[in-house]
Amino acid sequence: MSISSSLNAGVAGLSSNATRLAAISDNIANSATYGYRRVETDFQSMVTGSRGGKYTAGGVQASSRRVIDTGGSLIPTTNPTDLAVRGRGFLPVASANAINAGDQNPQMMLATTGSFRADENGYLVSEAGLALMGWPANADGTFPNVPRDSNTALRPIRLLTTELAGSPTTAVELGVNLPSTSTVAGATSGAEVLGIEYFGNLGQSEKLDVTFTPTVPASGSSNEWRMVIRDSASGNAIVGDYTFTFNDARATAGTLASVTTNSGGAYDPATGKAMLTVGGGPIEIDIGLIGQTGGMSQLGDTYAPLKVSKDGAPVGTMNEINVDGNGIVTAKYSSGVTRTIFKIPMVDVPNPNGLDIQLDFQTYVPSNESGSYFLWDAGSGPTGEILSFMREESATDVAAELTDMIKTQRAYSTNAKIVQTVDEMLQETTNIKR
């Protein structure tokens, strides 16, 4: 009976608009929720059709979905581990409770933003209890080759703020000017000395004692010096012994003419460097190239260490953490040492809106509808960058939601009027019997 189908259509309209109102309510309630993705409700007509000239109403059906591929605006913060994704992709996170309980392979969840700070165990955890996941770096700062279609290699990012770290010296660069007047006949100025501090494998301070001794000829000028290097970590043993001669021609005056290795690591004229074997291992010393400026020189009558630089640092504690756009997490220590400790991958799925397994705190789990996930390096492939000092605001537009609420209220009232009208018509039908 058409009048009964009208009643059913009105009831379906009430139910569908109630569903839409629920979605609008959720969107407005989460208008200040970081990383929230709004829910849309669509209506589809249920057509029964007509038969024998009589039309039968089919009504309407509501379906809701979360629009995950459309995010909110990005806003700056003051915390370096406030992270947001610019572009496609998700941050891998896991339950901090599961990690602290000893779960070695916690369920990976996907998030688009988070404010992560070190908890009592050093794990980077958001205010919602989500631990940030990444790949740990090797000791030399490189990353192992890991499977990209599995989360088994992911580990919770942990900051050992009480850990001490040093950096051994591996290279020293010398730029010393030696007085040309010390290599002429009758010179009495004698040897020049230079002390160079370096850092051992355990962060301890060691010293290279360098002595420059001129060759004083019987007549004329020799332009020759002998450099002897002793190492405090080797009991002051000689670890390098070299003889320099310098050019005195107008075009190349003062530059190295030749370097002879008496003992220690051989001087390489192609690089201008030699390898010293000190107590803790090899140190590369840069003397300079033959005929080139910038290294050892012999000019004038003044001894001047113009440039003595080295790498390495003493022991220090972690005092700063940074995340770059490619997801590389670096720790900076009080000694000035910077170490690469983790890489945060970007998780991508073919159909982000198909992430129909939605959990609390704006997190998602890959499903059959979304397709299989893949772990990309941030900023490569189809994925976007990871932004530090950033949070993603809610995708809710409150003005648009309030407009939709007015429309939904009117539609609900109209459908209620249909039910009321059908009721009155049925009452008239009942009154015919009277």
Buried (B, 14 or more C-beta within 10 A) or exposed (E): EEEEBBBBBBBBBBBBBEBBBBBBEBBBEBBEBBBBBBBBBEBEEEEEEEEEEEEBBBBBBBEEEBEBEEBBEBBEBEBBBBBBBBBBBBBBBBBBEBBBEEEEEBEBBBBBBBBBBBBEBBBBBBEBBBBBBBBBBEEEEEBEEBEBEEBEBBBBBBBBEEEBBBBBBBBBBBBBBBBBBBBBEEBEEEEBEBEBBBBBBEBBEBBBBBBBBBBBBEEEBBBBBBBBBBBBBBEEEBBBBBBBBBBBEEEBBBBBBBBEBEEBBEBBEEEBBBBBBBBBEEBBBBBBBBBEEBBBBBBEEEBBBEEBEBBBBBBBEBEEBBBBEBBBBBBBBBBEBBBBBBBBBBBBBEBBBBBBBBBEBBBBBBBEEBBEBBBBBBBEEEBBBBBBBBBBBBBBBEEEBEEBBEEBEEBBEEBBEBBEBBEEEEEEEEEEEE
